[in-house]
């Protein structure tokens, strides 16, 4: 039985946030967890802590363990990627080019061109 999975599905471990803390005072833990588990499910490993209410948001971090999980093929959520980029540990994520949906429709473009003349 030969199953061809894409590389994104080969590794079922993701690095993402788990929300903890009380109501209106959240604390997020950066965790390595199975992709199918719930947001606050039991993680494989705790990798750091983020407190959004503090000026220095990332309180604790284990960058060598994050690199270990990335080398094992774990995918990183966009929120964690942006937080680590703000800290300076990795490059900022690259966003895809905007689609043409954001542009004005044909009649609006004609009106803008007529107004520009």
C-alpha positions as CSV (number, residue, x, y, z in Angstrom):
1,X,0.0,0.0,0.0
2,X,1.7,3.1,-1.2
3,X,0.3,6.4,0.1
4,X,1.7,9.6,-1.2
5,X,1.2,12.4,1.4
6,X,2.2,15.9,0.9
7,X,5.1,17.2,3.1
8,X,2.7,19.4,5.1
9,X,0.8,16.3,6.3
10,X,3.8,14.1,6.9
11,X,4.5,15.7,10.3
12,X,1.5,15.9,12.6
13,X,3.2,18.2,15.1
14,X,2.6,21.9,15.1
15,X,4.1,24.8,17.1
16,X,1.2,27.0,18.2
17,X,-0.3,28.9,21.1
18,X,-2.3,27.4,24.0
19,X,-4.4,29.9,25.9
20,X,-4.2,29.9,29.7
21,X,-4.9,32.4,32.5
22,X,-8.1,33.9,33.7
23,X,-10.8,35.7,31.9
24,X,-9.6,39.1,30.6
25,X,-6.0,38.3,31.6
26,X,-4.7,35.7,29.1
27,X,-1.3,34.1,29.0
28,X,-0.3,32.1,26.0
29,X,2.1,29.2,26.0
30,X,4.1,28.2,22.9
31,X,3.7,24.5,22.6
32,X,4.6,21.6,20.3
33,X,1.4,19.6,20.0
34,X,-0.2,17.1,17.8
35,X,-2.2,18.8,15.0
36,X,-5.4,17.0,15.8
37,X,-5.5,17.9,19.5
38,X,-7.6,20.7,21.0
39,X,-6.2,24.2,21.5
40,X,-5.5,23.6,25.2
41,X,-4.9,19.8,24.9
42,X,-1.9,18.1,26.5
43,X,1.2,19.2,24.5
44,X,4.3,17.2,23.7
45,X,6.5,20.0,25.0
46,X,6.3,23.5,26.3
47,X,8.5,25.9,24.3
48,X,7.8,29.3,25.8
49,X,5.4,31.8,27.3
50,X,3.8,34.9,25.9
51,X,2.0,37.5,28.0
52,X,0.2,40.0,25.7
53,X,-0.4,42.5,28.6
54,X,3.3,43.1,29.2
55,X,5.6,45.5,27.3
56,X,8.1,42.6,26.6
57,X,5.5,40.2,25.4
58,X,7.6,37.0,25.1
59,X,8.4,36.2,28.8
60,X,10.3,32.9,28.4
61,X,11.5,31.0,25.3
62,X,13.5,27.9,24.4
63,X,14.8,28.7,20.9
64,X,17.0,25.6,20.7
65,X,13.9,23.4,21.3
66,X,11.9,25.4,18.7
67,X,14.8,24.8,16.2
68,X,14.7,21.1,17.1
69,X,11.0,20.8,16.3
70,X,11.4,22.7,13.1
71,X,14.2,20.4,12.0
72,X,11.9,17.5,12.7
73,X,9.4,19.0,10.3
74,X,6.9,20.6,12.6
75,X,4.8,23.4,11.1
76,X,4.5,26.7,12.8
77,X,1.3,28.7,13.1
78,X,1.3,32.2,11.6
79,X,0.7,33.8,15.1
80,X,3.8,32.1,16.6
81,X,5.8,32.9,13.5
82,X,5.0,36.6,13.8
83,X,5.7,36.7,17.5
84,X,9.1,35.1,17.1
85,X,9.9,37.4,14.2
86,X,9.1,40.4,16.4
87,X,11.6,39.0,18.9
88,X,14.2,38.7,16.2
89,X,14.6,35.0,16.2
90,X,13.5,34.4,12.6
91,X,12.5,36.3,9.5
92,X,9.0,37.8,9.2
93,X,6.5,35.6,7.3
94,X,6.1,36.4,3.7
95,X,2.5,37.2,2.7
96,X,1.1,36.2,-0.7
97,X,0.3,38.9,-3.2
98,X,-3.1,40.4,-3.0
99,X,-5.7,38.9,-5.3
100,X,-7.6,41.0,-7.8
101,X,-10.7,40.9,-5.6
102,X,-9.3,43.9,-3.7
103,X,-9.2,46.1,-6.8
104,X,-12.2,48.2,-7.9
105,X,-14.5,46.6,-10.5
106,X,-14.4,47.6,-14.2
107,X,-17.0,50.4,-14.0
108,X,-15.3,52.0,-11.0
109,X,-11.9,51.8,-12.8
110,X,-13.4,53.6,-15.8
111,X,-14.9,56.3,-13.5
112,X,-11.5,56.8,-11.8
113,X,-9.8,57.0,-15.2
114,X,-12.3,59.6,-16.5
115,X,-11.9,61.6,-13.3
116,X,-8.1,61.6,-13.7
117,X,-8.3,63.2,-17.1
